[in-house]
Amino acid sequence: MSITPLPDLSPEAEGIHLAALDSYLGQPGSLPGVSFWPRVAACGIDLTVHYFIGFCGGFLVGIMLAIVAALQHTSVRVLLAHRTPGGIALFTFALLGSIVFEAICEGFHGSTPGKLLLSMVVVQEDGSPCRPGSAWVRSFAYIIDAFFFGLIGYFNMQKSPQQQRHGDEWAHTVVCRRSKVAPQNLRGIGQFTLALFFTALADAALIILGTVIKLTT
């Protein structure tokens, strides 16, 4: 008497592909990326935080100027009377501060404040945590993607299955929902707090330096 083997009912045999599990299994190209407008909203939150840090940096510069003016027995207005405008230096350092802001947060946690509030995270294409080097690449590339009010990045995202702008493609990263990433590849709030602390220090230092150069040239 022969025994008839049972049919192979595995997903592979039936031609069923469990795409929902791909991100948990580290399959490159499987993570669904976040579209353009939610990322714009996250960017708006980040800019608000960046401007707040800039305000605090400018306030500290104002205090330092007041101290210097008091030591010289003069006023701040007189102290700055013969200074020429140096807006380019301030703009350059403020832009560099925003790049550092994004790179540190994403390189050590995966999310900026805006992305975290909107449940987004930057990961590598295989779902692993974003590497610091990749964070720097995509952050500097934002200068290109942001041209023409973000249209450069927008059009590239429309051509990408994972909604990747140029910076994401060059860094091999994807901006996705936190719920789509395996829990072991997500970093905790402690790492975010530490990253944000060092980010704020670096961002403020660059803004202060740009302001000082503006006022002394």
HELIX and SHEET records of a PDB file:
HELIX    1   1 ALA A   19  LEU A   21  5                                   3    
HELIX    2   2 ASP A   22  LEU A   25  1                                   4    
HELIX    3   3 PHE A   36  LEU A   71  1                                  36    
HELIX    4   4 VAL A   76  LEU A   79  1                                   4    
HELIX    5   5 GLY A   87  PHE A  108  1                                  22    
HELIX    6   6 PRO A  113  LEU A  117  1                                   5    
HELIX    7   7 PRO A  132  ASP A  145  1                                  14    
HELIX    8   8 PHE A  147  LYS A  159  1                                  13    
HELIX    9   9 HIS A  166  ALA A  171  1                                   6    
HELIX   10  10 ARG A  178  LYS A  180  5                                   3    
HELIX   11  11 PRO A  183  ASN A  185  5                                   3    
HELIX   12  12 ILE A  189  THR A  216  1                                  28    
SHEET    1   A 2 MET A 120  GLN A 124  0                                        
SHEET    2   A 2 THR A 173  ARG A 177 -1                                        
END                                                                             
